[in-house]
């Protein structure tokens, strides 16, 4: 990638196939996508259109069967899992639809974990602030199984915000939240986008959330069928 490029993510002709009892199943086909630094992008489409798979490939959580992904100037295909993990720790925040909290850690410990991995000397202080940002300052010592689904989602969001990532990927970030909390999270994400220049890439079924983004990409059958500013 051109080092002067303003793109933080590039997907070049990426495809993803998986094995099934019926043979090879195509999840994504020939996806080309560039995302600029500080841009906000909503990925929308019906269930099964490949949105979450695309998000995982762009974030380096999985590798494409064909094509290549370039994240913050690095070709992810050239790296092993340890290398991709290092890039994610440096640049990426990710909010999973299924939370992915560690059950043996409290909300505070789950949120502080990426900060500790990054060597921060203020991991506890920053984690407490991020949990306060999502309205969980009174639940910091609770374990995931002591939290509701919406509260677990808020911990996951606090964890994703913890290291001030260059790019935040979020898979249905408000899907398990009540309307008031969802608005609070939306405000936080776009505050990060505006104040920190954090790139946002959101998979969502929420039309109101998608309309706040600079750009919308519509997917059907594993392909991008429309790319709208």
N, C-alpha and C positions, 0 to 999 in steps of 0.2 A: 504494500500500500504506500502511496505517496505520503511521506511524513508530514507534508503540509495540508493533507486532506482534513476537512472538517467533519468527516464521518467517524463516529466512534464504533459503529458496527457495520460490517458489510457481509452479506450473504451472497455468494456467487454460485448460481446454478446448483443449489443444494437439493439433495433428495434423501429420503429416508424410507428404507424398506425393512420389514421384519418378516420372520418366518411364521407361518400359520399352518394348521392341518391341511388347508387347501392349497398351500404353496406360498410363494412370496407375496406379501401384501404391501402395497405402496401407501405410505402415510403422507409423505410430501413429495412433490415432483417439480423440479426445475424452479426453485424459489430464488428470485433475485430481489434483494432489498438492501437499501442503504439508509442508515439512521444517523442524523447529524448530532453533534454534541449540543447538549442543552435542549434538544427537541423533545416533545411529548408525543407519543404515538399510541393509538389504541388499535389493537388487533381484535376484530370482531368476526363473527360467523356462527353458524349453527354448531351444535355438539357434533364431534367427530370430524370437523373440517381440518384438523391439524394444528390448531392454534397453540395448544399447550406443548405439543412436540416442537413446534418452531421456536417457542420461547426457550425451551430447554437447550436446543442446539445453539441459539444465539448467545446464551449465557455460559456455554461450555460445560453444561451438565451432562451432555450426551454428544456423540459425534455423528456427523452425517454419513450416509452410505456413499454419497457422491457429492462433488462440489466442495467448496471450502467456506469457512467462516473466519472473518478477521475481526478481532475484538481489541480495541484500543491499540491498534498497530501490530498486533501479534496474530499470526495464522494459527488458529487453535488446532487444526489438523496435524500440525508439526509437533505437538506436545503430547506427552503421556498424561495420565490422570493427575500425577503429582504436579506437573507443569501447569495443567489447566486449573488445578486447585489454587496454585499460587496466584495466577492471574485473577481468579475470582476473588480471592482474599484481598487483592490490591485494588480492584476496580468495581466489583459487582455486589449489589444487594439483591436478594431474591425473596419474594413472598410467595410461598407455595399454597396451593388451594387446600392441601391437607396438613398444613402447619409445619410438620417435620421438627417439632420440639423434642428435646431429649428428656425422656420421662423421669430420669433420676436427678434432674437439675431443676431448681426453682426458676420462677420467671426472671428473677434478677440474674441468676447464673446463666440461663439460656441467652439472655440479652447481652451479657458481658463476654460470652465465649468468643465471638469474632474479634472483639477488641483485645482480649488476652492473646489470641493467636497472632494478632498483628503487633504484639509487644507494647500495647498502650499501658502507661503507668497510671492512667485515670479510668481504667475500665469500669470500676464499681460506680464511680461518680457519674460517668457518662451514661451507663446503663440505667441508673436511677432516673436520670433526666429524661431519657427516651421513654421509659415506662410511664413517667408522669405525663409526657406529651400525649400518650394514648389513653390517659385516664386510669392507669393501673397502679398508682403510687401506693395504694393500700393493699395491693395483692402481690407485692414483689417476692414474698417468701413462700408463696403457694406453688405447689407442683402442678404440672399440666393436668393430671387427673382430678385436681381440686378446682379447676377452672372450667367455665362453660366454653362451648365452641367459639363463641364470639370473643371471649377473653383470651383464649389460646391464639386466635387470629391476631389480636392486638399485640400479644407478646411477639409473634412472628414478625409483625410489622416493625415493632420497636427494635428487634434484632437486625432487621434489614437496614434500618436507618442508622444503626449504631456507629458504623465507621465512615459515615458521610460518603457513600459510594459515588463513583463517577456516573454509574448507570444503575438504575433500579428496575428490575424486572418483577412484575407482579401478576400472578394468575388469579383472576377474580378477587382482588384485594378487599372488596366490600361485600362479598357474597354471603358471609356469615354474620354480618353486623346489622344492628338495628339502625334505623334511619339517622338518628342523631349522631351515633358513633361513626357511622359511615361517612357522614359529612365532615366530621372532625378529621378522619383519616385522609379524605380527599384534600382537605385544606392543607394538611401536613405535607402530602406528596407534592402538591403544586407550589407550596412555599419552598420546599427543597429545590424544586425545578427552577424557581425564579431567583432565589437568594444564593444558592450554591452552584447553579448551572448543572444540576443533576439531570441526566437524560432519563426520561420515563418511558418504559415500554409496558403497556398494560393489556392483558387479555381480559375482556369484560363483556357481559351481556347488558350492562347498564348504559342505556343510550345517553343519559344525562352526564355520566362520567366520560363517555367517549366524546361527547360534544365539547368537552373542556380541552381536549387535546389539540395540538397543532395539526395533527394528521390522523386519518383513519385508513387502515388497511382491512379490506374485506376478503375473507377466505372461504372457499368452497371446494370440497373434494381434494384437499391437500395442495391447492394452488391459490395464489393471489389473483383475484378477479377484478379488484378495483383498488386504487391507491389515491385517496382524496385529501387535499389540503383542507 
